[in-house]
Amino acid sequence: MNQKSAAELPTRVRNFSVQLSPTPRGARLARLLATEQLRAWGLPLDPARQLIAELASNAAAHGRVPGRDFRLTLYVVGGTLRIEVTDTRAERLPDVRTPAPDAESGRGLLLVEALADRWGVTEGRFPRKTVWAELRCTPPEPTF
């Protein structure tokens, strides 16, 4: 009999990466391209596209350096979608704050925190940083 255990079965890895200008238009294009990629992979669009929109928007607004692009990368490994946005403002790390009730902005990372299963920041080779968020694509295994 030639049966493989679950540990021996290969895990399918899918990825998508695109480099975009750090502008509102680049952030919008990141969301649109990622939405089409998620659709092609047969994955649920929400809340992934909200996370992508927020992280790309932050890269365009807070990670912008003239002449340097940001990169959006999507990975699917097993049952997890990982969204990564890399920019070249390593000195400006994201900071979750509670904005004033009448503030018109400043709630983006609160949204990321609420929607993602996990999220964080990885400092790369200077001057890069990557803000990432992960979502389970499959229901969690039941625990007994």
Phi and psi restraints in degrees (value plus and minus 20) as a CYANA .aco file:
   2 ASN   PHI    -139.0   -99.0
   2 ASN   PSI      42.6    82.6
   3 GLN   PHI    -117.8   -77.8
   3 GLN   PSI     120.7   160.7
   4 LYS   PHI    -122.3   -82.3
   4 LYS   PSI     123.3   163.3
   5 SER   PHI     -96.0   -56.0
   5 SER   PSI     145.9   185.9
   6 ALA   PHI     -78.5   -38.5
   6 ALA   PSI     -52.1   -12.1
   7 ALA   PHI     -90.7   -50.7
   7 ALA   PSI     -44.1    -4.1
   8 GLU   PHI    -111.0   -71.0
   8 GLU   PSI     -35.8     4.2
   9 LEU   PHI     -90.5   -50.5
   9 LEU   PSI     117.4   157.4
  10 PRO   PHI     -88.0   -48.0
  10 PRO   PSI     121.5   161.5
  11 THR   PHI    -112.1   -72.1
  11 THR   PSI     109.2   149.2
  12 ARG   PHI     -97.3   -57.3
  12 ARG   PSI     107.3   147.3
  13 VAL   PHI    -135.0   -95.0
  13 VAL   PSI     109.6   149.6
  14 ARG   PHI    -141.6  -101.6
  14 ARG   PSI     123.5   163.5
  15 ASN   PHI    -167.4  -127.4
  15 ASN   PSI     136.7   176.7
  16 PHE   PHI    -165.7  -125.7
  16 PHE   PSI     115.9   155.9
  17 SER   PHI    -165.4  -125.4
  17 SER   PSI     121.1   161.1
  18 VAL   PHI    -168.4  -128.4
  18 VAL   PSI     122.3   162.3
  19 GLN   PHI    -123.1   -83.1
  19 GLN   PSI     112.8   152.8
  20 LEU   PHI    -156.1  -116.1
  20 LEU   PSI     138.5   178.5
  21 SER   PHI     -92.2   -52.2
  21 SER   PSI     123.0   163.0
  22 PRO   PHI    -101.2   -61.2
  22 PRO   PSI      46.2    86.2
  23 THR   PHI    -152.1  -112.1
  23 THR   PSI     145.3   185.3
  24 PRO   PHI     -76.0   -36.0
  24 PRO   PSI     -56.3   -16.3
  25 ARG   PHI     -85.9   -45.9
  25 ARG   PSI     -60.8   -20.8
  26 GLY   PHI     -84.0   -44.0
  26 GLY   PSI     -59.8   -19.8
  27 ALA   PHI     -84.8   -44.8
  27 ALA   PSI     -61.6   -21.6
  28 ARG   PHI     -84.7   -44.7
  28 ARG   PSI     -62.2   -22.2
  29 LEU   PHI     -84.0   -44.0
  29 LEU   PSI     -57.3   -17.3
  30 ALA   PHI     -78.3   -38.3
  30 ALA   PSI     -66.5   -26.5
  31 ARG   PHI     -83.9   -43.9
  31 ARG   PSI     -63.7   -23.7
  32 LEU   PHI     -86.5   -46.5
  32 LEU   PSI     -65.6   -25.6
  33 LEU   PHI     -85.5   -45.5
  33 LEU   PSI     -61.4   -21.4
  34 ALA   PHI     -85.5   -45.5
  34 ALA   PSI     -58.9   -18.9
  35 THR   PHI     -79.7   -39.7
  35 THR   PSI     -64.2   -24.2
  36 GLU   PHI     -86.0   -46.0
  36 GLU   PSI     -56.8   -16.8
  37 GLN   PHI     -87.4   -47.4
  37 GLN   PSI     -63.7   -23.7
  38 LEU   PHI     -80.4   -40.4
  38 LEU   PSI     -61.3   -21.3
  39 ARG   PHI     -82.2   -42.2
  39 ARG   PSI     -63.0   -23.0
  40 ALA   PHI     -84.6   -44.6
  40 ALA   PSI     -53.3   -13.3
  41 TRP   PHI    -100.7   -60.7
  41 TRP   PSI     -28.2    11.8
  42 GLY   PHI      54.7    94.7
  42 GLY   PSI       6.3    46.3
  43 LEU   PHI    -116.5   -76.5
  43 LEU   PSI     134.5   174.5
  44 PRO   PHI     -82.0   -42.0
  44 PRO   PSI     120.2   160.2
  45 LEU   PHI     -98.2   -58.2
  45 LEU   PSI     -54.3   -14.3
  46 ASP   PHI    -133.0   -93.0
  46 ASP   PSI     120.4   160.4
  47 PRO   PHI    -110.8   -70.8
  47 PRO   PSI     -11.1    28.9
  48 ALA   PHI     -76.1   -36.1
  48 ALA   PSI     -64.6   -24.6
  49 ARG   PHI     -89.5   -49.5
  49 ARG   PSI     -47.0    -7.0
  50 GLN   PHI     -87.9   -47.9
  50 GLN   PSI     -60.9   -20.9
  51 LEU   PHI     -84.4   -44.4
  51 LEU   PSI     -64.2   -24.2
  52 ILE   PHI     -81.9   -41.9
  52 ILE   PSI     -65.1   -25.1
  53 ALA   PHI     -79.7   -39.7
  53 ALA   PSI     -64.1   -24.1
  54 GLU   PHI     -88.3   -48.3
  54 GLU   PSI     -65.6   -25.6
  55 LEU   PHI     -87.1   -47.1
  55 LEU   PSI     -59.2   -19.2
  56 ALA   PHI     -88.3   -48.3
  56 ALA   PSI     -59.8   -19.8
  57 SER   PHI     -82.8   -42.8
  57 SER   PSI     -61.4   -21.4
  58 ASN   PHI     -83.2   -43.2
  58 ASN   PSI     -59.7   -19.7
  59 ALA   PHI     -83.1   -43.1
  59 ALA   PSI     -59.3   -19.3
  60 ALA   PHI     -92.1   -52.1
  60 ALA   PSI     -56.2   -16.2
  61 ALA   PHI    -106.7   -66.7
  61 ALA   PSI     -63.3   -23.3
  62 HIS   PHI    -129.7   -89.7
  62 HIS   PSI     -39.2     0.8
  63 GLY   PHI    -124.5   -84.5
  63 GLY   PSI     -10.0    30.0
  64 ARG   PHI     -93.2   -53.2
  64 ARG   PSI     109.4   149.4
  65 VAL   PHI    -151.3  -111.3
  65 VAL   PSI     103.8   143.8
  66 PRO   PHI     -73.0   -33.0
  66 PRO   PSI     110.7   150.7
  67 GLY   PHI      65.3   105.3
  67 GLY   PSI     -20.5    19.5
  68 ARG   PHI    -142.6  -102.6
  68 ARG   PSI     110.2   150.2
  69 ASP   PHI    -106.3   -66.3
  69 ASP   PSI     152.7   192.7
  70 PHE   PHI    -135.1   -95.1
  70 PHE   PSI     139.0   179.0
  71 ARG   PHI    -140.4  -100.4
  71 ARG   PSI     113.1   153.1
  72 LEU   PHI    -125.4   -85.4
  72 LEU   PSI     109.2   149.2
  73 THR   PHI    -151.4  -111.4
  73 THR   PSI     115.0   155.0
  74 LEU   PHI    -138.7   -98.7
  74 LEU   PSI     112.1   152.1
  75 TYR   PHI    -145.0  -105.0
  75 TYR   PSI     120.8   160.8
  76 VAL   PHI    -143.4  -103.4
  76 VAL   PSI      96.3   136.3
  77 VAL   PHI    -146.1  -106.1
  77 VAL   PSI      98.4   138.4
  78 GLY   PHI      41.7    81.7
  78 GLY   PSI    -144.6  -104.6
  79 GLY   PHI    -123.6   -83.6
  79 GLY   PSI       2.2    42.2
  80 THR   PHI    -142.3  -102.3
  80 THR   PSI     110.9   150.9
  81 LEU   PHI    -118.0   -78.0
  81 LEU   PSI     105.9   145.9
  82 ARG   PHI    -133.6   -93.6
  82 ARG   PSI     106.5   146.5
  83 ILE   PHI    -128.4   -88.4
  83 ILE   PSI     105.8   145.8
  84 GLU   PHI    -146.3  -106.3
  84 GLU   PSI     115.1   155.1
  85 VAL   PHI    -146.1  -106.1
  85 VAL   PSI      99.0   139.0
  86 THR   PHI    -130.4   -90.4
  86 THR   PSI     109.3   149.3
  87 ASP   PHI    -148.9  -108.9
  87 ASP   PSI    -199.3  -159.3
  88 THR   PHI    -133.2   -93.2
  88 THR   PSI      15.6    55.6
  89 ARG   PHI    -140.2  -100.2
  89 ARG   PSI      46.3    86.3
  90 ALA   PHI     -81.6   -41.6
  90 ALA   PSI     -45.7    -5.7
  91 GLU   PHI     -96.3   -56.3
  91 GLU   PSI     -31.7     8.3
  92 ARG   PHI    -130.1   -90.1
  92 ARG   PSI      65.4   105.4
  93 LEU   PHI    -101.3   -61.3
  93 LEU   PSI     126.2   166.2
  94 PRO   PHI     -84.8   -44.8
  94 PRO   PSI     126.0   166.0
  95 ASP   PHI    -157.2  -117.2
  95 ASP   PSI      98.2   138.2
  96 VAL   PHI     -98.1   -58.1
  96 VAL   PSI     102.6   142.6
  97 ARG   PHI    -151.7  -111.7
  97 ARG   PSI     135.7   175.7
  98 THR   PHI    -116.9   -76.9
  98 THR   PSI      92.1   132.1
  99 PRO   PHI     -94.7   -54.7
  99 PRO   PSI     143.0   183.0
 100 ALA   PHI     -81.6   -41.6
 100 ALA   PSI     129.8   169.8
 101 PRO   PHI     -76.3   -36.3
 101 PRO   PSI     -51.6   -11.6
 102 ASP   PHI    -115.4   -75.4
 102 ASP   PSI     -13.8    26.2
 103 ALA   PHI     -88.1   -48.1
 103 ALA   PSI     122.5   162.5
 104 GLU   PHI    -111.4   -71.4
 104 GLU   PSI     -25.5    14.5
 105 SER   PHI    -169.7  -129.7
 105 SER   PSI    -198.6  -158.6
 106 GLY   PHI      79.4   119.4
 106 GLY   PSI     -10.4    29.6
 107 ARG   PHI    -126.4   -86.4
 107 ARG   PSI     -19.1    20.9
 108 GLY   PHI     -80.1   -40.1
 108 GLY   PSI     -68.1   -28.1
 109 LEU   PHI     -91.5   -51.5
 109 LEU   PSI     -45.4    -5.4
 110 LEU   PHI     -84.4   -44.4
 110 LEU   PSI     -57.4   -17.4
 111 LEU   PHI     -85.2   -45.2
 111 LEU   PSI     -66.3   -26.3
 112 VAL   PHI     -78.8   -38.8
 112 VAL   PSI     -66.6   -26.6
 113 GLU   PHI     -79.5   -39.5
 113 GLU   PSI     -58.9   -18.9
 114 ALA   PHI     -94.9   -54.9
 114 ALA   PSI     -55.5   -15.5
 115 LEU   PHI    -109.4   -69.4
 115 LEU   PSI     -53.3   -13.3
 116 ALA   PHI    -103.1   -63.1
 116 ALA   PSI     129.2   169.2
 117 ASP   PHI     -93.0   -53.0
 117 ASP   PSI     -56.1   -16.1
 118 ARG   PHI    -169.5  -129.5
 118 ARG   PSI     132.4   172.4
 119 TRP   PHI    -175.5  -135.5
 119 TRP   PSI     142.3   182.3
 120 GLY   PHI    -198.0  -158.0
 120 GLY   PSI    -189.8  -149.8
 121 VAL   PHI    -150.9  -110.9
 121 VAL   PSI     116.0   156.0
 122 THR   PHI    -138.5   -98.5
 122 THR   PSI     103.8   143.8
 123 GLU   PHI    -102.8   -62.8
 123 GLU   PSI     107.5   147.5
 124 GLY   PHI    -122.4   -82.4
 124 GLY   PSI    -186.5  -146.5
 125 ARG   PHI     -81.4   -41.4
 125 ARG   PSI     110.3   150.3
 126 PHE   PHI     -72.3   -32.3
 126 PHE   PSI     113.9   153.9
 127 PRO   PHI    -124.3   -84.3
 127 PRO   PSI      10.3    50.3
 128 ARG   PHI    -114.0   -74.0
 128 ARG   PSI     132.1   172.1
 129 LYS   PHI    -162.8  -122.8
 129 LYS   PSI     131.6   171.6
 130 THR   PHI    -144.3  -104.3
 130 THR   PSI     104.5   144.5
 131 VAL   PHI    -119.9   -79.9
 131 VAL   PSI     108.2   148.2
 132 TRP   PHI    -149.2  -109.2
 132 TRP   PSI     136.8   176.8
 133 ALA   PHI    -163.2  -123.2
 133 ALA   PSI     124.6   164.6
 134 GLU   PHI    -142.2  -102.2
 134 GLU   PSI     123.8   163.8
 135 LEU   PHI    -151.5  -111.5
 135 LEU   PSI     118.8   158.8
 136 ARG   PHI     -95.9   -55.9
 136 ARG   PSI     112.0   152.0
 137 CYS   PHI    -113.9   -73.9
 137 CYS   PSI     -33.7     6.3
 138 THR   PHI    -146.0  -106.0
 138 THR   PSI     136.4   176.4
 139 PRO   PHI     -83.8   -43.8
 139 PRO   PSI     125.8   165.8
 140 PRO   PHI     -85.7   -45.7
 140 PRO   PSI     130.9   170.9
 141 GLU   PHI     -85.3   -45.3
 141 GLU   PSI     121.3   161.3
 142 PRO   PHI     -87.2   -47.2
 142 PRO   PSI     123.7   163.7
 143 THR   PHI    -128.3   -88.3
 143 THR   PSI     122.1   162.1
